[in-house]
């Protein structure tokens, strides 16, 4: 979503500890490479939710890159995000999009 990319860019400019790391797409190959006879299967699950702006900001403010700067430094960043998101979501309801990287590892059955 465009608004989320814009939010990430704003936060990255203001918070030096910001990161947007995800699960590497090579996770199944890394698991297979361990030589343990494991058979990983991967899937990316996409979902969205609609939440009040306050809920979105509370979740955002709970991230480690905000906690490391403390409440006094986080407050103006979150206030700026509130103002920016009010322009995008004038009704105060934010639509968040998520992608869940899921890897399930199956082990072959042991012979009896």
N, C-alpha and C positions, 0 to 999 in steps of 0.2 A: 504494500500500500504506500502511495506517495507520501502521505502524512507521516508514516512511521519512519521512512528513510530520512525525511526532513528533520524529524525529532532526533534521530540518532546523530545526524550531522551537527545539530545544535548542541547536544549533550557532549559529543566528542570535543567540540571546540571549548567548552567550559569546564570539563572535568578531565584532568590529566590521566586518571586511572580508568577511564571508560574503555570497555572492550565489548565486542559483539561476537565472541567466540561461539562456535557451534561444534557439533560432532563431526569429525572428519568423515567424508564419504568413503574412505578406505577402511573403515572399522571392520567390515566383514573379512577383508583380505588380511588385516592384521591378526584377527582371531584365527583364521584358517592357517596362517603362517606359524602359529605356535606349535603345530604338529601334535595336537591333543585329540585329533579325530572329531573335532567339533564342526558342526555344520550351521553356520550363521545364516539367517535370513533377515533381510532389511526391508523396511517400508517407511515411507514418509507419510505421516497422517496430517492433514490440514484441517483446521477448524477455526471458527471465529466466535466471538462473544461480544455482546453489547453491554457496556457497564457505564455507570455514572462517571463523570469526569473526576470526581473526588476519589472514587475507587481506583481508577487508572493512575492518578497521581500518587495515591498511597502505595500502590504496588511498585511504581517507578521509584519512589523515595525509599523503598525498603531494600533496594539493590545495594550491593557492597560498595560500588563506586560512589554512592551518596553517603553511606555510613562512614566512609573513611575521611570525608571532608567535614563531617559534623553538621548538626542542625542549623547553626547560624549561617554557614556557607551554602548549605543546600536550599535554604528558604528562598533566596532570590532566583535560583535556577528553576525551582519548582513553580514559583510565581510567574516567571517568564513562559514556562511551558503551559501553565493554565491559560495565559493570555493568548498564546499561539494556537492552542487547541480550541479555544472558544470561537476563533475565526473559522476553523474547519468544522466544528461540531456545535453550531449555535444552540441546539436543543440540550446541550450538556450531556449527551450520550455518545460515548466513544466506541467505535467498532474496532476491536483488536483482532488481528489475525495471527495465528500461531502455526508453526510447523513442528511436529514432534518426530524426531529421528528415532525410530524404534529398531533395535537389533535384537532378535531372539536367537539364542544358541541352543541347538539340539545335539544331544550326544547319542550315538548309536546305542541300541539296546545291547546289554551284555548277554552272551549266550548262557543258557541254563544247563 
